[in-house]
Each structure stands twice: as structure tokens, then as C-alpha cells.
Amino acid sequence: MAVGLLGGLLGEGINEVIATTFYNAAPMGIILRGSEGPKMVLFRGSHTAKNVERYGWLVANITHDPVLWVRTAFEDLPPEYFADLTFNCRPMYRLRDCEAWIAFEASIENETKDNLIVRLSPLEQEILSTTPRFVNRGFNSVIEATVYATRYVRFKDPQLLEWIEHHAGIVRKCGGNREVEAMKLLRVFIEKEEGS
Ligand SMILES: Cc1cc2nc3c(=O)[nH]c(=O)nc-3n(C[C@H](O)[C@H](O)[C@H](O)COP(=O)(O)O)c2cc1C
């Protein structure tokens, strides 16, 4: 088995998390390859990229609530969704309802025209729930469909809509009520985008 980091919370490859920065939350990937430490590639237009540039920290949250993945990809969460943490007198925010979190110092290692490459150094972590969870293909498909929907908003490639429909079928077959609700919400965001 590949060796993980931070007691196994981060595994090799891309760890999908909900990243919180200053009163902002969005799904993001934390990349862990070989002996290199964790890093992220942030699209320049996002609030997350702006906050990392400005404040230099980020918290990675683990959650299996599919609705939260869709909401945070497309809209801001109200302040009551956040809980505060303090490191060296610096306020940071995590998701109030999460299963675990890791707070990172975040420094920009490289920049391209479109992206920031961000190096992460762990400060502290907490595991709040130790209940193991079975894999639900419906949940995984909500995540896939949300990735495609965030790309659709930027690139408007109709192929992405076909892939979203494929995943909507898996959500119908394998998901629970919360996955079905998340998929409905995703459609609302996509329709809003079509109308704009
Ligand atoms: C599972 C998943 C992973 C994502 N990973 C990244 C990522 O690594 N980098 C990035 O810039 N955007 C990523 N996105 C897209 C952002 O979540 C999306 O652009 C979001 O609207 C940014 O929100 P913000 O402006 O509040 O930061 C991902 C989306 C999903 C659904």
C-alpha cells in the first residue's frame, strides 16, 4: 500500500478536499507524489487563489456530504458554516461540520498565466469522526459531475454536459437522497449558467 502523509489522512495521488480560506470554501485537489510534499494547482480566477495569495493559509476539510460539494463549487456559504481556529495569533477557518481537517501554511512556489502552484506545510490536524464509510458510486458520481460542471462554466464544451448526464444516471441508480438532492442542485447551477 502506498505510504500516505499526516497519519494517512493524505494519500498518494490527488486528494479531493473542500478547501477553506477566509470565509470561503471550495472543492480543490491536494497533490501528493513521491517524496515531494503536498501541493495544489489553483486557477487564478478563484476566491481560493486570491485568499491564498493574500493570507498564506488554507484548511483542507474531509466531508462526505454531497450537497456541500456542489454548493461550495458554485456559491458562497454563510458564516455559520465555518468554525475558527487560531495558529500563532492568526485566525483561520475550517468547515464546522467536517470529518477531519488539516490546516496548512500555503506559499506560492510558482505562477503561470492561468495558475498558482502552491506548496503546503501542515500546521495541525484533527480527526472528528472515525466512522468508516463504504464506497457509494452515487457519491463518487456527484463529485465527477461537479468537476465537469465547474469546467463547463469556464469552457462551455457540450461534451461535458453528456458526461454529467452519464454520472446523473449513476446517482439515480446508486445514490441516496442526499446524492439525488446534490444532483438536483447541480442542475439548477448549470441552468443558471445557461441563462446568464
Ligand atoms: C472535486 C473538485 C476538485 C477541484 N479541484 C480544483 C483544483 O485543484 N484547483 C482549482 O483551481 N479548482 C478546482 N476545482 C474547481 C473549483 O472548486 C471551482 O472553480 C470553484 O468555483 C472555486 O471556488 P472559489 O472561487 O470560491 O475558490 C475543483 C472542483 C471540484 C468539484
The ligand as an SDF file (V2000), in Angstrom:
LIG
                    3D

 31 33  0  0  0  0  0  0  0  0999 V2000
  -13.6770   17.7270   -6.9860 C   0  0  0  0  0  0  0  0  0  0  0  0
  -13.2270   19.0770   -7.4750 C   0  0  0  0  0  0  0  0  0  0  0  0
  -11.8800   19.3820   -7.4770 C   0  0  0  0  0  0  0  0  0  0  0  0
  -11.4250   20.6410   -7.8970 C   0  0  0  0  0  0  0  0  0  0  0  0
  -10.0860   20.9130   -7.8620 N   0  0  0  0  0  0  0  0  0  0  0  0
   -9.6450   22.1470   -8.2050 C   0  0  0  0  0  0  0  0  0  0  0  0
   -8.2480   22.4560   -8.0990 C   0  0  0  0  0  0  0  0  0  0  0  0
   -7.4200   21.6260   -7.7010 O   0  0  0  0  0  0  0  0  0  0  0  0
   -7.8710   23.7240   -8.4590 N   0  0  0  0  0  0  0  0  0  0  0  0
   -8.7750   24.6850   -8.8800 C   0  0  0  0  0  0  0  0  0  0  0  0
   -8.3490   25.8190   -9.1520 O   0  0  0  0  0  0  0  0  0  0  0  0
  -10.0930   24.3980   -8.9870 N   0  0  0  0  0  0  0  0  0  0  0  0
  -10.5460   23.1620   -8.6550 C   0  0  0  0  0  0  0  0  0  0  0  0
  -11.8890   22.8680   -8.7410 N   0  0  0  0  0  0  0  0  0  0  0  0
  -12.8270   23.9150   -9.2210 C   0  0  0  0  0  0  0  0  0  0  0  0
  -13.2230   24.8960   -8.0920 C   0  0  0  0  0  0  0  0  0  0  0  0
  -13.8270   24.2250   -7.0000 O   0  0  0  0  0  0  0  0  0  0  0  0
  -14.2300   25.9230   -8.6410 C   0  0  0  0  0  0  0  0  0  0  0  0
  -13.5940   26.6990   -9.6500 O   0  0  0  0  0  0  0  0  0  0  0  0
  -14.8240   26.8430   -7.5750 C   0  0  0  0  0  0  0  0  0  0  0  0
  -15.8540   27.6080   -8.1460 O   0  0  0  0  0  0  0  0  0  0  0  0
  -13.8150   27.7850   -6.9490 C   0  0  0  0  0  0  0  0  0  0  0  0
  -14.4810   28.4750   -5.9150 O   0  0  0  0  0  0  0  0  0  0  0  0
  -13.8990   29.7770   -5.2050 P   0  0  0  0  0  0  0  0  0  0  0  0
  -13.9590   30.8970   -6.2140 O   0  0  0  0  0  0  0  0  0  0  0  0
  -14.8190   30.0160   -4.0270 O   0  0  0  0  0  0  0  0  0  0  0  0
  -12.4890   29.4780   -4.7810 O   0  0  0  0  0  0  0  0  0  0  0  0
  -12.3620   21.6160   -8.3520 C   0  0  0  0  0  0  0  0  0  0  0  0
  -13.7290   21.2910   -8.3760 C   0  0  0  0  0  0  0  0  0  0  0  0
  -14.1620   20.0380   -7.9450 C   0  0  0  0  0  0  0  0  0  0  0  0
  -15.6290   19.7240   -7.9550 C   0  0  0  0  0  0  0  0  0  0  0  0
  1  2  1  0
  2  3  1  0
  2 30  2  0
  3  4  2  0
  4  5  1  0
  4 28  1  0
  5  6  2  0
  6  7  1  0
  6 13  1  0
  7  8  2  0
  7  9  1  0
  9 10  1  0
 10 11  2  0
 10 12  1  0
 12 13  2  0
 13 14  1  0
 14 15  1  0
 14 28  1  0
 15 16  1  0
 16 17  1  0
 16 18  1  0
 18 19  1  0
 18 20  1  0
 20 21  1  0
 20 22  1  0
 22 23  1  0
 23 24  1  0
 24 25  2  0
 24 26  1  0
 24 27  1  0
 28 29  2  0
 29 30  1  0
 30 31  1  0
M  END
$$$$
